[in-house]
Amino acid sequence: MGPRPRAPQTGELPRPRLDEQLKMSHPLVRLAKLMNWEEIERSFGAHFTSSRGRPALRPRLVAGLLYLQHANDASDEAVVATWLENPYWQYFCGETYLQTELPIDPSSLSRWRKRIGEEGVEVLLAVTIEAAREAGLIKKASLKRIIVDTTVMPKAIAHPSDSALLEKSRQHLVRLADEHHLQLRQNCNRQAPRMAAQIGRYAHARQFKRMRKALKALRSRVGRVYREVIRKLHELPEPARRKAQELLHRVSRILTQQPRDKRKLYALHAPEAECISKGKARTPYEFGVKVSIATTLKEGLVVGCRSMPGNPYDGHTLDEAIEQVEILAEKRPGIAIVDKGYRGAQVQGVQILRSGQRRGITRTLKAMIKRRSAIEPTIGHMKTDGRLARNPLKGALGDALHAVLCGAGHNIRLMLRQLHVSPVAP
């Protein structure tokens, strides 16, 4: 059922409105007036076509919570709790009077993200770009020149090691058998945890011969549990059998994969996580998904942010990044400045300027290329001040949603900073 309209305040004693109590020059109050909430309500309302069931939450409330969550690096539970304590957050989310109860259950944010999908969160990012124009943060000409770069958005998984993955697989198989009353001849609940811990000690002491021997023994024990669950799979009901087959498929990959295999499984609960190397000395490998980020050349406003599953070559992601900028900003950029990782990339109708390029470079173009590194601190702020450093959402859809929302949160922080220092119009 569609969102419930706001009911008029009747049958209550007169209460002071929030706009009568708050400081109207506060950046959040000024930002709330710049946002195109009507576009968000129209876009979100299209996902509720049925007239049956419980009315949905107000789109402005959900959109405001998502904005505040990614602008302040807060979890679902933290953003809802802080909303209750902060009247400026309540005003930003469209409340007229001070509220004293939680607006929603934190799990509702997860359900809304799944319902609106990647198209819905891109609307949130597009609204921030439009609000930045209204706030004077960017000009219309700013969208002609953009900087594009890629980074890694790490998944919320532990650092993968063979012993940890094998032990986690065994635990899931034993839990599956206990839930459905499957009698296992051997579950290795005493031996396997000790062996996994001992493997870590051998690796730390650089006793690799002993480590490999213990790892082989642990793999054989996990294989016994795996094969016995397969033999008794017919005893499970049909819904549980399908779920168990998915788990068994992932465990089979962990049991058979070799160190130099491609497309390895790095987390039992997140098979979409990839091993990506970006050439960093401190973190040579990161486990997550590649993300393409596009910002304006001068202001650093995020005008495009998209996950790129499959760890593609950077040059092959440029076309999709520019296409997203054209859709969200409603203007196709004329110049894109990239680093040397985009060597050979070409996009029709867009001039590509690459770091180190010398042929045909004027003084103006050289200054643009020199400013390419301005996107690096933007990515750093999105990871330290925002939520780009760790993605807790599930699946490839969670990667896509989280990346776009991180871009929207960065734009909210930029506009709040701009509104804080800019004078209030009389």
C-alpha positions in Angstrom: 0.0 0.0 0.0 1.2 3.5 -0.7 2.6 5.9 1.8 0.2 7.3 4.4 -0.5 11.0 4.1 0.3 13.2 7.0 -2.8 13.4 9.3 -3.8 16.8 10.6 -3.1 17.5 14.3 -6.6 17.5 15.9 -7.8 16.7 19.4 -4.6 17.8 21.1 -3.5 20.7 23.2 -1.6 23.4 21.3 2.0 22.6 20.9 4.9 24.8 19.6 6.0 23.9 16.2 9.6 22.9 15.5 10.1 25.9 13.2 9.1 28.2 16.1 11.7 26.6 18.4 14.7 25.9 16.2 17.3 28.3 14.8 16.2 28.7 11.2 19.7 29.6 10.1 21.0 26.2 11.1 22.6 24.4 8.1 20.2 21.4 8.3 17.2 23.7 8.3 18.4 25.6 5.3 19.4 22.4 3.5 15.9 20.9 4.1 14.4 23.8 2.1 16.8 23.2 -0.8 16.0 19.5 -1.3 13.4 18.4 -3.9 11.4 16.2 -1.6 8.5 16.1 -4.1 10.7 14.3 -6.6 11.7 11.8 -3.9 8.1 11.2 -2.9 7.0 10.7 -6.5 9.9 8.3 -7.2 9.4 6.3 -4.0 5.7 6.2 -4.3 5.9 4.4 -7.7 7.1 1.3 -5.9 3.8 0.9 -4.0 1.2 -0.1 -6.7 -1.0 -2.2 -4.5 -3.9 -0.6 -2.5 -3.9 -3.5 0.1 -2.0 -3.9 3.3 -0.6 -1.6 5.8 0.3 1.9 4.6 4.0 2.5 3.9 6.1 5.0 5.8 6.5 8.6 4.5 9.2 8.7 1.8 10.7 11.9 3.2 11.3 10.3 6.5 13.1 7.3 5.0 15.1 9.4 2.5 16.1 11.8 5.3 17.2 9.0 7.5 19.3 7.5 4.7 20.9 10.9 4.0 21.7 11.5 7.7 23.0 7.9 8.1 25.6 8.2 5.3 26.5 11.8 6.1 27.3 10.9 9.7 28.6 7.3 9.3 25.8 5.8 11.4 24.3 2.3 11.5 20.6 1.7 11.0 20.1 1.5 14.8 22.2 4.6 15.5 20.6 6.9 13.0 17.1 6.1 14.3 18.1 6.6 17.9 19.9 9.9 17.2 16.8 11.1 15.2 14.8 10.8 18.4 17.3 13.0 20.3 18.0 15.6 17.7 15.2 18.0 16.8 17.1 19.3 13.8 17.2 15.8 12.3 13.4 15.6 12.9 12.9 18.8 11.1 15.1 17.7 8.2 13.0 14.5 7.9 9.7 16.6 7.6 8.4 16.5 11.2 6.3 19.5 12.2 6.2 18.9 16.0 8.8 17.4 18.3 8.5 13.6 18.4 9.2 11.5 21.5 9.0 8.0 20.1 11.1 6.1 17.6 9.9 6.9 14.0 10.5 3.4 12.6 12.1 0.1 13.4 15.7 0.1 12.2 14.9 -3.0 10.0 12.5 -0.9 8.0 15.5 0.9 6.4 16.8 -2.4 5.1 13.4 -3.3 3.5 13.1 0.1 1.9 16.6 -0.1 0.4 15.6 -3.4 -1.2 12.3 -2.1 -2.5 13.6 1.1 -4.1 16.6 -0.6 -5.6 19.5 1.1 -7.3 17.2 3.3 -9.3 15.7 4.7 -6.1 19.0 5.5 -4.4 20.3 7.2 -7.7 17.3 9.5 -7.3 18.7 10.4 -3.8 22.1 11.2 -5.4 20.5 13.3 -8.2 18.5 15.3 -5.7 21.7 16.2 -3.9 23.3 17.4 -7.1 20.2 19.6 -7.8 20.3 21.0 -4.2 24.0 21.8 -4.7 23.1 24.0 -7.6 20.4 25.7 -5.6 22.9 26.3 -2.7 25.5 27.8 -5.1 28.0 25.0 -4.4 28.4 24.3 -8.1 27.5 26.1 -11.3 26.0 24.5 -14.4 29.3 24.8 -16.2 30.9 22.7 -13.4 29.4 19.6 -14.8 31.3 19.9 -18.1 34.6 18.9 -16.5 34.8 15.8 -14.2 37.4 13.7 -12.5 36.9 9.9 -12.6 38.8 7.3 -10.5 38.2 3.9 -9.0 38.7 2.6 -5.5 37.8 -0.5 -3.5 34.8 -0.7 -1.2 35.7 -3.4 1.3 33.1 -5.9 2.3 32.3 -6.5 6.0 34.2 -9.8 6.1 37.1 -11.1 8.1 40.5 -11.4 6.4 40.2 -14.7 4.6 42.5 -17.6 5.5 42.1 -21.3 4.6 41.9 -22.4 8.2 39.2 -19.9 9.1 37.1 -20.6 6.0 37.3 -24.3 6.6 36.3 -24.0 10.3 33.5 -21.6 9.5 32.2 -24.1 6.8 32.3 -26.9 9.3 30.4 -24.8 11.9 27.6 -24.0 9.4 27.3 -27.7 8.4 27.0 -28.8 12.0 24.5 -26.1 12.7 22.4 -27.2 9.7 22.5 -30.8 10.9 21.4 -29.8 14.5 18.5 -27.6 13.2 17.1 -30.5 11.2 18.0 -33.3 13.6 20.5 -35.1 11.2 22.6 -37.5 13.1 26.3 -37.1 12.2 28.8 -39.8 13.1 31.5 -37.2 13.6 31.2 -33.4 13.9 34.7 -32.6 15.0 33.5 -30.0 17.5 36.6 -30.6 19.7 39.3 -31.2 17.2 38.7 -28.7 14.5 38.8 -25.4 16.5 42.0 -26.5 18.1 43.5 -27.4 14.7 42.4 -24.0 13.2 44.1 -22.1 16.1 47.2 -24.2 15.8 47.5 -23.5 12.1 47.5 -19.8 12.8 50.4 -20.3 15.4 52.4 -22.3 12.9 52.0 -19.6 10.3 53.0 -16.9 12.7 56.1 -18.9 13.6 56.8 -19.4 9.9 56.7 -23.2 10.4 55.1 -23.7 7.0 55.7 -27.5 6.7 53.8 -28.1 9.9 51.1 -25.6 8.9 50.4 -27.3 5.6 50.2 -30.7 7.3 47.7 -29.4 9.9 45.7 -27.7 7.2 45.5 -30.9 5.2 44.2 -32.7 8.3 41.6 -30.0 8.9 40.4 -30.1 5.3 40.0 -33.9 5.5 37.8 -33.5 8.7 35.6 -30.8 7.2 35.3 -33.1 4.1 33.9 -35.9 6.2 31.2 -33.7 7.7 30.4 -32.3 4.2 30.1 -35.7 2.6 27.9 -37.0 5.4 25.5 -34.1 5.1 25.3 -34.8 1.4 24.4 -38.4 2.1 21.5 -37.4 4.4 20.3 -34.5 2.2 17.2 -36.4 1.2 15.9 -36.4 4.8 15.4 -32.6 4.7 12.1 -31.0 3.6 12.1 -29.2 0.2 12.6 -25.6 1.3 15.4 -26.5 3.7 17.0 -28.7 1.0 17.3 -25.8 -1.4 18.9 -23.7 1.2 21.3 -26.6 2.2 22.3 -27.1 -1.4 23.4 -23.5 -1.7 25.5 -23.9 1.5 27.0 -27.2 0.3 27.9 -25.6 -3.0 29.9 -22.9 -1.3 31.6 -25.4 1.1 32.6 -27.5 -2.0 34.3 -24.4 -3.5 36.2 -23.8 -0.3 37.3 -27.5 -0.1 38.5 -27.6 -3.6 40.0 -24.2 -4.3 43.7 -23.8 -4.6 46.0 -20.8 -3.7 46.4 -19.6 -7.3 42.8 -20.2 -8.5 40.8 -17.4 -9.9 37.3 -16.5 -8.7 38.0 -17.9 -5.2 35.5 -17.8 -2.4 36.7 -15.4 0.3 33.7 -15.4 2.6 31.0 -18.0 3.2 28.2 -15.4 3.7 29.5 -13.1 0.9 30.4 -15.0 -2.2 30.4 -11.8 -4.3 33.5 -10.4 -2.4 36.5 -10.2 -4.7 40.3 -9.9 -4.1 41.4 -6.6 -5.6 44.9 -5.2 -5.7 45.3 -1.4 -6.1 49.1 -1.3 -5.8 49.2 0.0 -2.2 52.2 -0.8 0.0 50.1 -0.8 3.2 47.2 -2.9 1.9 48.3 -4.9 -1.2 45.0 -6.7 -1.4 41.5 -5.6 -0.4 38.4 -7.8 -0.4 35.2 -6.2 -1.7 34.1 -4.6 -4.9 35.5 -2.0 -7.2 33.7 1.4 -7.2 33.9 4.1 -9.9 33.6 7.7 -8.5 33.1 10.8 -10.6 33.4 14.3 -9.1 33.4 17.9 -10.4 36.8 19.3 -11.2 36.7 22.3 -9.0 34.3 21.7 -6.2 34.7 18.0 -5.6 30.9 17.2 -5.6 30.1 13.6 -6.3 28.1 13.4 -9.6 28.5 9.7 -10.1 29.2 6.6 -8.0 28.7 3.0 -9.1 29.9 -0.4 -8.1 31.7 -2.4 -10.8 31.5 -6.1 -10.0 33.9 -8.5 -11.6 37.0 -6.3 -11.0 37.1 -4.9 -14.5 40.0 -2.9 -16.0 39.6 0.7 -15.1 39.5 1.8 -18.7 36.5 -0.4 -19.3 34.5 1.3 -16.5 34.8 4.9 -17.9 31.9 4.6 -20.3 29.4 3.5 -17.6 30.7 6.2 -15.2 30.1 8.9 -17.8 26.7 7.5 -18.7 25.6 7.6 -15.0 26.8 11.3 -14.7 24.8 12.2 -17.8 21.6 10.6 -16.3 22.0 12.0 -12.8 23.2 15.5 -13.6 21.2 15.7 -16.8 24.3 17.0 -18.7 26.9 15.1 -20.5 30.5 16.1 -19.5 32.8 17.3 -22.2 36.1 16.6 -20.4 37.0 13.6 -18.1 40.4 13.7 -16.3 41.7 10.2 -15.3 44.9 8.6 -14.1 47.3 6.3 -16.0 45.1 3.3 -15.1 42.7 4.4 -17.8 45.2 4.0 -20.6 43.5 3.4 -23.9 40.0 4.4 -22.7 37.9 6.3 -25.2 34.3 7.6 -24.9 32.5 9.1 -27.9 32.0 12.9 -27.5 34.2 13.2 -24.4 37.8 14.4 -24.3 39.9 12.1 -22.1 42.8 13.8 -20.3 45.2 11.3 -18.6 48.0 11.9 -16.1 51.3 12.2 -17.8 49.8 13.0 -21.2 51.9 15.5 -23.2 50.8 15.5 -26.8 48.4 18.3 -27.6 48.3 19.6 -24.0 47.8 23.4 -23.6 48.5 25.3 -20.4 44.8 25.2 -19.4 44.6 21.5 -20.0 47.8 20.9 -18.1 46.3 22.7 -15.1 43.2 20.4 -15.3 45.4 17.3 -15.4 47.4 18.6 -12.4 44.2 18.9 -10.4 43.2 15.3 -11.1 44.7 14.3 -7.7 41.9 16.3 -6.0 39.7 13.2 -6.1 42.0 11.3 -3.8 41.1 13.3 -0.6 37.5 13.1 -1.7 37.7 9.3 -1.7 39.6 9.4 1.7 36.8 11.5 3.3 34.2 9.2 1.9 36.0 6.3 3.7 36.8 8.1 7.0 33.9 10.4 7.4 31.3 8.3 5.4 30.7 4.6 5.1 32.7 3.7 2.0 35.4 2.0 4.1 33.1 -1.0 5.0 30.0 -2.2 3.3 27.6 -4.2 5.6 24.9 -4.7 3.0 24.3 -8.2 1.5 24.9 -9.3 -2.0 25.7 -7.5 -5.2 22.6 -5.4 -4.8 23.9 -4.2 -1.5 27.2 -3.2 -3.1 25.3 -1.1 -5.7 23.1 0.6 -3.1 25.8 1.3 -0.6 28.1 2.9 -3.2 25.5 5.3 -4.4 24.4 6.2 -0.9 28.0 6.9 0.1 28.1 9.5 -2.7 24.9 11.1 -1.6 26.2 11.3 2.0 29.4 13.0 0.8 27.4 15.6 -1.0 25.3 16.2 2.1 28.4 16.9 4.1 29.7 19.3 1.5 26.5 21.3 1.4 26.2 21.4 5.2 29.8 22.8 5.3 29.0 25.3 2.6 25.8 26.4 4.3 27.6 26.7 7.7 30.1 29.3 6.4 27.9 31.1 3.9 25.8 34.1 5.2 22.1 33.8 5.6 20.1 35.8 3.0 18.1 38.7 4.7 
